[in-house]
Amino acid sequence: MKYIIILFFIALSNGLFAQTVVCEGSPCTSNDFTLDDFYLGDVDGLPFGPGYCEPGDPVTAYLWIDFVANTAASRYSMYVHFNVYIDGVFSETVDECYFEDSPVPVNVSLNPYSFSWTCGSEITLEDFYVSWQPNSNQDCDCSQASCFSDPSLIVASPLIANYEFAVNCSEDYTIDFVSTTSGGAPPYNYLWDFGDGTTSVEENPTHIFPNSGPFTVSLAVFDAENTDSFEVTIVNFPELIEVTINDFTNETCSGSNDGSATATVSGGEMPYTVSWNTVPEQTAEAITGLSSGTYTVTVVDANGCEATDSILIGVDDVAPPTITAPADLLIEGCSINDIVGAFPYSDSISILAEAQFVIAGGTVGDDVAIVNLDYVDVFSGDCTIVVTRVYTVEDACGNTASDTQLITIEDTTAPTASNPAMIEVSCIADVPTSNISVVTDAADNCSVPVVTFVSDVSDGGSCAETITRTYRVTDLCNNFIDVTQTIVINDTISPTASNPPNIEVSCVADVPTPDISAVTDAADNCSVPAVTFI
């Protein structure tokens, strides 16, 4: 006779008992009972058969344990302990005493646990321990010999054919199938029918369908004893996800950070997850605020399939503006202050209007906009002063260009001065030495001129003689003017002499011959006078 014992119902609740291990170290050498079977069944102990339920459906299930006695002697107070795991996750601890102080039947089926079973899930009993007592009036407790233990037991469940599928991202209309069959008596044999005229006997096949479907895919599973099948109609096979960046704008200027890009996503299965390699990350299909560089968008669809595309954002305005300086100038003058007009000399940067620049003969241009135009001067030299004027233009993107104008300032104007007054003297000895101070009105437009004596040139005359005396007036730039002073030497004063003493003679024959030495005091203001007989 077989005894069926249904003692209690335990609803799944992780909080009822804590996971425990009992009676560790018991050698369990007795062979009084054989644990014949662990299975799931109905309330009457009838095992669930293959295909009993649809995968995932909730089913009220009962855990049955069959014991067979190996001895005619009575055994008492059966103690049962185990931890229940469902699909590898701890659920409950069962810790109970059966037949307390009573003989344990020879053949008995215990139902220590009933619960709402999700069809197809695997039930494992961990840390299983059952003990019995050889004598009555002994408590349900651990026993060193009269016991059975096993660290892990899989509860027999019905063969439930089942599978999962996911889009394979390698090719359009490609599906990965994974058998999740459970229960029965493995190993299994498989027969897949993909609904498109093709089949497979692999456990986990990958199949390429001819189009987007729908297709009804069935899986038949065979174990050593039974067969079960499961089928799903796959309504839509999406094409692979694709992303393209077909709309973008470059950065207007380097550093303006105003570039943009827009990704267009097609195929796959929504929703999409979008990620750009920006800092910080941007997750919209259209992004803005971009500087120049390479940007990559990665889009993942609901199936986990991924597509990427990249775009190079450049800079629209990298070309510098154009500029041509006004023609070089030659100015008569003395210093940089002689540069007059709209653009005076400036050794610091001076801003000027574009219109003024154009009027002066310059030209500027840019494909965006001119935002600044300036110039700065540097000079060199004294008499010939060369001013190097650099004009610089800047556009709205900070690109610049420059051109140079040379302004030459030259002093070519000679100094001015009047001829000194004429001098008249009687004797050559009275001619004064040269004296530059006689040039009293020397002047120059740029500097204080220097007066120097050049020469005295005689006309070769004797009475009178004219000497032309030349003075030169020179400015700092070696411009000069010569002035002359006329010196006339004209002796109009007669020599002086006394009449010789009278001579008295008797006869005409006694008159002496003329003798110039008779004039003894001849003198002249300029020279030694000559006495001659007239």
ZICOR-V428849 format. One record per residue. OMEGA is omega in whole degrees, 0 to 359 (NA if undefined). NEAR is the number of other C-alpha atoms within 8 Angstrom. D_CENTER is the distance of its C-alpha to the mean C-alpha in Angstrom with 1 decimal. Layout:
BEGIN
omega=[OMEGA | OMEGA]
near=[NEAR | NEAR]
d_center=[D_CENTER | D_CENTER]
END
This chain:
BEGIN
omega=[181 | 180 | 176 | 184 | 172 | 189 | 182 | 178 | 178 | 174 | 180 | 176 | 185 | 185 | 185 | 182 | 174 | 178 | 182 | 173 | 183 | 170 | 181 | 177 | 179 | 183 | 177 | 183 | 182 | 179 | 184 | 181 | 171 | 175 | 191 | 186 | 171 | 183 | 174 | 179 | 179 | 185 | 180 | 179 | 179 | 182 | 173 | 180 | 180 | 180 | 183 | 184 | 176 | 181 | 177 | 180 | 176 | 181 | 173 | 186 | 180 | 177 | 182 | 176 | 179 | 177 | 175 | 181 | 178 | 182 | 176 | 181 | 180 | 174 | 192 | 168 | 180 | 180 | 182 | 179 | 172 | 175 | 183 | 174 | 177 | 184 | 174 | 181 | 180 | 180 | 185 | 168 | 176 | 183 | 190 | 178 | 180 | 178 | 182 | 181 | 180 | 178 | 175 | 181 | 182 | 176 | 185 | 172 | 179 | 171 | 185 | 189 | 173 | 189 | 175 | 185 | 172 | 188 | 178 | 180 | 183 | 179 | 179 | 175 | 181 | 177 | 183 | 179 | 173 | 179 | 178 | 183 | 181 | 184 | 176 | 180 | 174 | 184 | 170 | 184 | 179 | 176 | 182 | 185 | 187 | 184 | 174 | 179 | 177 | 182 | 183 | 178 | 176 | 180 | 180 | 179 | 184 | 174 | 179 | 177 | 182 | 175 | 173 | 178 | 179 | 179 | 173 | 189 | 185 | 186 | 178 | 173 | 181 | 184 | 171 | 177 | 179 | 177 | 174 | 180 | 180 | 176 | 181 | 184 | 178 | 7 | 183 | 165 | 189 | 171 | 179 | 171 | 188 | 176 | 178 | 180 | 180 | 181 | 176 | 176 | 177 | 177 | 184 | 184 | 168 | 187 | 176 | 180 | 184 | 181 | 187 | 173 | 12 | 176 | 175 | 184 | 180 | 178 | 172 | 182 | 181 | 170 | 184 | 187 | 192 | 177 | 172 | 179 | 182 | 180 | 178 | 173 | 179 | 191 | 188 | 175 | 184 | 169 | 180 | 179 | 176 | 177 | 176 | 175 | 185 | 178 | 179 | 173 | 177 | 172 | 181 | 179 | 176 | 180 | 181 | 175 | 181 | 175 | 180 | 178 | 179 | 178 | 176 | 184 | 176 | 180 | 180 | 180 | 179 | 6 | 178 | 170 | 185 | 178 | 175 | 180 | 177 | 175 | 359 | 181 | 172 | 189 | 175 | 178 | 177 | 182 | 182 | 177 | 186 | 168 | 180 | 180 | 180 | 181 | 181 | 175 | 176 | 181 | 178 | 180 | 184 | 179 | 182 | 178 | 190 | 174 | 181 | 172 | 182 | 178 | 176 | 176 | 180 | 178 | 183 | 185 | 175 | 182 | 178 | 175 | 177 | 179 | 172 | 182 | 173 | 181 | 177 | 182 | 171 | 186 | 171 | 181 | 186 | 186 | 179 | 179 | 178 | 173 | 185 | 179 | 187 | 185 | 177 | 180 | 178 | 178 | 171 | 185 | 180 | 180 | 176 | 180 | 180 | 180 | 178 | 182 | 181 | 178 | 180 | 177 | 179 | 176 | 175 | 177 | 178 | 180 | 177 | 180 | 174 | 180 | 181 | 176 | 183 | 176 | 176 | 185 | 170 | 181 | 176 | 177 | 181 | 180 | 170 | 181 | 178 | 177 | 175 | 183 | 181 | 174 | 179 | 178 | 180 | 178 | 185 | 180 | 179 | 174 | 184 | 173 | 183 | 172 | 189 | 173 | 177 | 177 | 182 | 179 | 183 | 173 | 179 | 182 | 181 | 175 | 175 | 176 | 178 | 175 | 177 | 181 | 180 | 177 | 174 | 178 | 182 | 188 | 177 | 181 | 180 | 179 | 181 | 173 | 181 | 182 | 185 | 182 | 179 | 175 | 192 | 185 | 178 | 182 | 179 | 181 | 186 | 188 | 175 | 184 | 179 | 180 | 178 | 176 | 181 | 185 | 167 | 180 | 180 | 176 | 178 | 180 | 179 | 177 | 2 | 178 | 177 | 177 | 175 | 181 | 184 | 172 | 180 | 177 | 187 | 176 | 185 | 182 | 178 | 167 | 184 | 173 | 176 | 173 | 183 | 175 | 181 | 177 | 181 | 178 | 184 | 182 | 181 | 181 | 182 | 176 | 177 | 176 | 178 | 177 | 177 | 180 | 179 | 177 | 177 | 177 | 184 | 187 | 179 | 180 | 181 | 180 | 183 | 175 | 181 | 182 | 185 | 180 | 178 | 177 | 189 | 185 | 178 | 181 | 178 | 183 | 186 | 188 | 176 | 184 | 177 | 179 | 178 | 177 | 182 | NA]
near=[4 | 8 | 8 | 9 | 8 | 7 | 6 | 8 | 8 | 7 | 7 | 8 | 7 | 9 | 5 | 7 | 8 | 8 | 8 | 6 | 7 | 8 | 8 | 5 | 5 | 10 | 6 | 11 | 8 | 7 | 7 | 8 | 9 | 9 | 8 | 8 | 9 | 11 | 11 | 14 | 13 | 11 | 7 | 5 | 9 | 7 | 10 | 10 | 7 | 11 | 11 | 8 | 8 | 8 | 10 | 8 | 8 | 8 | 9 | 9 | 12 | 13 | 13 | 15 | 13 | 12 | 14 | 11 | 11 | 9 | 7 | 6 | 4 | 9 | 12 | 16 | 18 | 14 | 14 | 13 | 13 | 13 | 15 | 13 | 13 | 11 | 8 | 7 | 6 | 10 | 11 | 14 | 13 | 12 | 8 | 8 | 10 | 8 | 10 | 10 | 10 | 9 | 10 | 11 | 8 | 11 | 11 | 13 | 12 | 11 | 14 | 13 | 11 | 13 | 11 | 10 | 9 | 10 | 12 | 11 | 10 | 12 | 10 | 13 | 13 | 12 | 13 | 14 | 13 | 11 | 14 | 14 | 14 | 8 | 8 | 11 | 5 | 9 | 8 | 12 | 7 | 10 | 12 | 10 | 9 | 14 | 15 | 8 | 9 | 9 | 7 | 9 | 9 | 9 | 12 | 10 | 12 | 14 | 16 | 18 | 16 | 13 | 11 | 8 | 8 | 8 | 11 | 11 | 10 | 6 | 8 | 9 | 15 | 14 | 12 | 12 | 12 | 10 | 10 | 8 | 11 | 13 | 12 | 13 | 9 | 7 | 6 | 9 | 9 | 12 | 11 | 12 | 12 | 11 | 9 | 8 | 6 | 7 | 8 | 9 | 8 | 8 | 8 | 8 | 9 | 9 | 8 | 9 | 10 | 7 | 6 | 10 | 10 | 9 | 10 | 10 | 12 | 12 | 14 | 12 | 13 | 11 | 13 | 8 | 7 | 9 | 10 | 12 | 12 | 10 | 8 | 7 | 8 | 10 | 7 | 7 | 12 | 10 | 9 | 12 | 14 | 10 | 12 | 9 | 12 | 7 | 7 | 10 | 8 | 12 | 18 | 12 | 13 | 12 | 6 | 8 | 12 | 11 | 15 | 13 | 11 | 11 | 12 | 9 | 9 | 7 | 9 | 13 | 10 | 6 | 6 | 9 | 8 | 11 | 11 | 11 | 9 | 7 | 5 | 4 | 8 | 10 | 8 | 7 | 8 | 8 | 10 | 8 | 8 | 11 | 13 | 13 | 7 | 8 | 11 | 10 | 12 | 11 | 13 | 13 | 14 | 10 | 9 | 7 | 13 | 10 | 10 | 11 | 10 | 9 | 8 | 8 | 15 | 9 | 11 | 8 | 10 | 9 | 5 | 10 | 15 | 10 | 13 | 8 | 11 | 10 | 7 | 8 | 8 | 8 | 10 | 9 | 9 | 12 | 7 | 10 | 8 | 10 | 9 | 8 | 5 | 5 | 6 | 8 | 9 | 8 | 7 | 6 | 8 | 8 | 8 | 9 | 7 | 8 | 6 | 9 | 12 | 10 | 7 | 7 | 9 | 12 | 11 | 11 | 8 | 10 | 6 | 7 | 7 | 12 | 8 | 8 | 13 | 11 | 12 | 12 | 12 | 8 | 9 | 7 | 7 | 5 | 10 | 9 | 13 | 11 | 13 | 11 | 12 | 11 | 13 | 12 | 16 | 15 | 15 | 10 | 10 | 7 | 11 | 10 | 11 | 9 | 10 | 9 | 13 | 10 | 12 | 12 | 17 | 12 | 11 | 7 | 6 | 10 | 15 | 10 | 12 | 9 | 8 | 10 | 6 | 8 | 8 | 8 | 12 | 11 | 11 | 8 | 6 | 7 | 9 | 5 | 4 | 6 | 6 | 9 | 5 | 6 | 12 | 8 | 7 | 12 | 9 | 11 | 7 | 9 | 7 | 8 | 12 | 8 | 11 | 8 | 10 | 8 | 7 | 8 | 7 | 9 | 8 | 6 | 8 | 5 | 7 | 9 | 12 | 12 | 12 | 12 | 13 | 12 | 14 | 13 | 16 | 14 | 15 | 10 | 8 | 6 | 11 | 10 | 11 | 8 | 12 | 10 | 12 | 11 | 13 | 12 | 15 | 11 | 10 | 5 | 6 | 5 | 9 | 8 | 9 | 8 | 5 | 7 | 4 | 4 | 4 | 4 | 7 | 5 | 6 | 6 | 4 | 7 | 7 | 4 | 4 | 5 | 6 | 8 | 5 | 6 | 11 | 8 | 7 | 11 | 10 | 10 | 7 | 9 | 6 | 6 | 8 | 4 | 7 | 5 | 6 | 2]
d_center=[85.1 | 81.4 | 80.1 | 77.1 | 75.7 | 73.2 | 72.7 | 69.7 | 66.5 | 63.2 | 60.3 | 56.8 | 55.4 | 53.3 | 54.9 | 58.6 | 58.7 | 56.5 | 55.9 | 58.6 | 60.3 | 64.0 | 66.8 | 64.6 | 66.6 | 69.5 | 70.8 | 72.3 | 75.1 | 77.4 | 77.6 | 79.4 | 76.9 | 74.7 | 71.6 | 72.1 | 69.2 | 66.2 | 65.3 | 64.2 | 66.9 | 68.5 | 70.7 | 73.7 | 72.0 | 71.6 | 68.5 | 65.8 | 66.1 | 63.4 | 61.5 | 63.0 | 60.1 | 56.9 | 53.7 | 52.2 | 55.2 | 56.7 | 60.1 | 62.6 | 63.2 | 65.5 | 65.0 | 68.2 | 69.4 | 72.6 | 74.8 | 77.8 | 80.4 | 81.6 | 84.5 | 87.6 | 87.4 | 85.9 | 82.6 | 81.4 | 78.4 | 75.4 | 72.1 | 68.9 | 65.3 | 62.0 | 58.3 | 57.2 | 53.8 | 52.6 | 50.0 | 49.3 | 48.8 | 51.5 | 53.6 | 57.0 | 59.5 | 63.1 | 65.7 | 69.3 | 73.0 | 75.3 | 79.1 | 79.4 | 82.9 | 83.8 | 84.1 | 81.1 | 82.2 | 82.5 | 80.1 | 77.6 | 74.4 | 72.2 | 69.7 | 67.8 | 64.8 | 64.1 | 60.9 | 58.8 | 57.4 | 54.5 | 55.9 | 54.4 | 53.0 | 54.2 | 56.4 | 56.7 | 59.1 | 57.8 | 60.0 | 63.1 | 66.4 | 69.9 | 73.0 | 76.7 | 79.7 | 82.9 | 85.1 | 85.3 | 84.8 | 81.6 | 78.3 | 75.3 | 73.3 | 71.9 | 74.2 | 73.9 | 75.7 | 76.4 | 72.9 | 70.2 | 66.4 | 63.4 | 59.8 | 58.5 | 60.4 | 59.1 | 61.1 | 62.4 | 61.1 | 61.8 | 60.0 | 57.3 | 55.5 | 51.9 | 48.5 | 44.9 | 42.6 | 39.0 | 37.0 | 36.0 | 32.6 | 33.4 | 35.5 | 36.8 | 39.8 | 39.6 | 40.8 | 41.1 | 44.4 | 45.2 | 48.7 | 49.1 | 52.9 | 54.8 | 58.3 | 61.3 | 62.0 | 59.1 | 58.4 | 57.6 | 57.9 | 55.7 | 56.2 | 53.4 | 54.2 | 51.1 | 53.0 | 52.1 | 55.0 | 53.3 | 53.8 | 52.6 | 54.1 | 50.9 | 50.1 | 46.5 | 46.1 | 43.2 | 44.4 | 43.2 | 45.0 | 45.8 | 44.4 | 43.2 | 46.6 | 48.1 | 49.7 | 51.9 | 51.2 | 53.9 | 54.2 | 57.6 | 57.8 | 60.9 | 61.8 | 65.1 | 67.1 | 65.4 | 63.1 | 60.6 | 58.2 | 55.3 | 53.7 | 50.8 | 50.2 | 46.5 | 46.2 | 42.8 | 40.8 | 37.3 | 35.6 | 32.4 | 29.3 | 27.1 | 23.9 | 22.6 | 19.9 | 22.1 | 20.9 | 17.6 | 16.7 | 14.2 | 12.4 | 15.5 | 14.0 | 11.0 | 9.6 | 12.1 | 10.1 | 13.3 | 12.7 | 14.7 | 16.0 | 19.3 | 20.6 | 24.4 | 26.1 | 29.6 | 32.1 | 32.1 | 33.5 | 32.2 | 30.7 | 27.2 | 24.4 | 21.0 | 17.7 | 14.2 | 11.4 | 9.5 | 9.2 | 12.0 | 13.7 | 15.3 | 18.8 | 20.2 | 20.7 | 19.3 | 15.9 | 14.5 | 12.1 | 9.3 | 6.9 | 7.3 | 6.8 | 9.4 | 10.6 | 13.7 | 16.5 | 19.2 | 22.5 | 25.5 | 28.9 | 31.9 | 33.1 | 30.1 | 29.3 | 25.7 | 23.9 | 20.4 | 18.9 | 15.6 | 14.5 | 12.4 | 11.3 | 11.9 | 12.9 | 16.6 | 17.7 | 16.9 | 20.6 | 22.2 | 25.2 | 28.7 | 31.3 | 34.8 | 36.6 | 40.3 | 43.0 | 44.0 | 46.9 | 50.1 | 51.6 | 55.0 | 54.6 | 54.6 | 51.2 | 47.7 | 49.3 | 51.0 | 47.7 | 48.4 | 47.3 | 43.9 | 41.9 | 43.7 | 42.6 | 39.6 | 38.1 | 35.2 | 32.7 | 34.7 | 33.4 | 35.5 | 35.9 | 35.0 | 38.5 | 40.0 | 38.0 | 39.2 | 42.8 | 42.6 | 41.8 | 38.0 | 35.7 | 32.0 | 30.0 | 26.5 | 25.3 | 23.8 | 25.5 | 26.7 | 26.0 | 27.5 | 30.2 | 31.7 | 33.7 | 34.8 | 37.9 | 39.0 | 42.7 | 44.8 | 48.6 | 51.8 | 54.1 | 51.8 | 48.7 | 45.5 | 42.7 | 39.3 | 37.6 | 33.8 | 32.6 | 28.9 | 27.4 | 24.0 | 22.7 | 21.0 | 17.5 | 18.2 | 19.4 | 22.6 | 25.7 | 28.9 | 32.5 | 35.5 | 39.1 | 41.9 | 44.7 | 47.8 | 50.4 | 53.8 | 57.2 | 59.9 | 62.6 | 65.6 | 67.1 | 70.3 | 73.7 | 77.4 | 80.2 | 82.1 | 85.7 | 88.4 | 90.7 | 94.4 | 96.3 | 99.8 | 99.1 | 96.2 | 96.2 | 95.3 | 92.0 | 89.3 | 86.4 | 83.0 | 81.2 | 77.7 | 78.3 | 80.6 | 77.4 | 76.9 | 74.5 | 71.7 | 68.5 | 65.0 | 62.1 | 59.5 | 61.1 | 64.4 | 66.4 | 68.4 | 72.1 | 73.7 | 77.2 | 77.3 | 80.9 | 84.6 | 86.2 | 90.0 | 91.8 | 94.5 | 97.2 | 99.8 | 101.5 | 99.3 | 96.0 | 92.5 | 89.4 | 86.0 | 83.5 | 79.8 | 77.0 | 73.3 | 70.7 | 67.1 | 63.7 | 60.5 | 59.4 | 62.7 | 64.0 | 67.7 | 71.0 | 74.5 | 77.4 | 81.0 | 84.0 | 87.5 | 90.1 | 93.7 | 96.4 | 99.8 | 102.9 | 105.4 | 107.5 | 110.8 | 111.9 | 114.7 | 118.0 | 121.5 | 124.6 | 126.5 | 129.9 | 132.8 | 135.2 | 138.9 | 141.0 | 144.5 | 144.1 | 141.5 | 141.4 | 140.4 | 137.1 | 134.3 | 131.6 | 128.3 | 126.2 | 122.6 | 122.7 | 125.0 | 121.9 | 120.7 | 118.2 | 116.0 | 112.5 | 109.3 | 106.1 | 103.8 | 105.7 | 109.0 | 111.3 | 113.5 | 117.3 | 119.1 | 122.7 | 123.0]
END
